[in-house]
C-alpha cells in the first residue's frame, strides 16, 4: 500500500476515533516493519505472525533507536501512553484491512506489556553506584 493511501485510511480512522495523532499510526506501521525485519534476521529469513507483546517489544526497540530519550515524550504527544494504546491503533488498522490478525489475536495481547516509565525513561536515567557522594570532602580545609 502506498504511503498516500495509508494516510488516507488513517484520516478515515481518525474521523471515528481521534484519540491518536496520525503520526502514531505511521509510527506503529514503521515499528511493525522494523519488528518483522529484525525477526526475519534472527530467525533465518522465516516469516511468521507476531504476537501483540512481540510487536510492543519491537516498537519499544524501534522508538529508542529512532528517538532516544525523546521517545516517551513524542509517543505521549501522539496520544500513546501505554502498550494498550498500541493495541488500539493496531486493531483500528485491522478493522480497515491494513493489518491482518489471527483468531487468537486480541486487544488483551497488548495489556500491561511494559510501563512507559520502565521502557522509555529509565534507560536514560543516571545509574547510581550505590556509594554516597561526599560533597563535603575538602570543604573547609585549608
N, C-alpha and C positions, 0 to 999 in steps of 0.2 A: 504494500500500500504506500502511495506517495505521501510525503510529509504534508502536503496541502490537504489531501483527502483526510488524513489523520486529524489535522487541526479542525477541519470542518466537523468531523464526528465529535471531537472534544467540545466544540461550541454547542452542538446539539445536546450533548450530555449536560453541559453547564446550564442550559436553559431549564432543565428539570432539576438539577442538583448543583447548586453553586457553592458548595462547601469548599471546593478545592480550586485553586487557580489553574489555568491552562498549563502553566509550567510544571505543575505537579504531575499531570498526565504525561507530558513529554518526558519528564524525568523518570517516571516509573517504566515507561516503554524503553528508554535507554538503559535503565537498570536491569530490565529483563534481558535485553540483548547482551549486556555485559555478563550477566549471570550465566546465560546459555553458552557464551563464548568460553568463559572460564571452565564451565563444566565439561564442554567438549574437549578442552585441552587436558583436563585432569583424567577424563575417562576414555582417552584414546580415540576421540572423534565420535564416540557413540552419543546419539541424541536420545533423550528421554524427557518425559514430562517432569517438571519440577514442582515441588510442594510449596505451599504458602510460606512456610518457615524458611525453606531454602531461598525463595525469592527475597524474603526480608533480609536474610544474611547477605545475599548478593547485592541488594540495594544499599545496605549499610557499607559494604566494602567500596562500592562504586561512589557513593556520596563522599566518603572520606578521601578517596583518591581524587575526585573532581574538585571538592570544595574545602577539604581540610577542616580547620576549626570553625569555618562558617557554615558547615553542612546543616547543623541543627537550626541555626537562625534562618537560613534560606528555606528549609522544609517548613518551618513554622510560619514563615511569611506566606507560603503557598497554602496554608491551612492544614498541614500534616503535622500532627503532634504525637502520634503513637503508631505502632505497627498495624493496628486495626484500620487506620486511615489508608494504609497501602492496600489492604483488603477491599475497602470500599471502592477505591479507584480501580483496582483490578476487576471487580465484579461489575462496575459501571461499564468498563470496556468489554467485558464478556457479554453483557446484555446488548451491546451494539455490534457484536460479532467481530470485534477487533482482536480479542484474546479468546482462546479456547479454554475449556475446562473438562474435567472428567466428572463422573457421577460422585466420586469421593470428595471432590474439592468443595470447600465451603468457606464462608467468611470466618468461621471459627478457627481455621488454619492460621490466621493472621493475629489471633488474640494473644497478647502478652508475650510476643516472641522475645522482645528485649525492651528495656526502658530507653528513651532517648537520652537521658542523662548518662547512663552507662555506655551507650553506643556512640554518642556523638560529642559529649562534653568531657567525660572522664579521660579519654585518650590524650587530651591536650592539657590536663591539669598537671601542675608540677608534682613530681614524685618526691615523697619525703623519705629521708634515710632512716628515720626513727630516732635520730640523735637530735637533741635540742640545740639550737644555735645560740651560742653565748654572745649576746650583743654587747655585754659589758666588758668583755675581755680587752684589756689595755686601756680602758677608760679610767680617768682619774689618776693614773700612774705617771709620774714624771721623774 
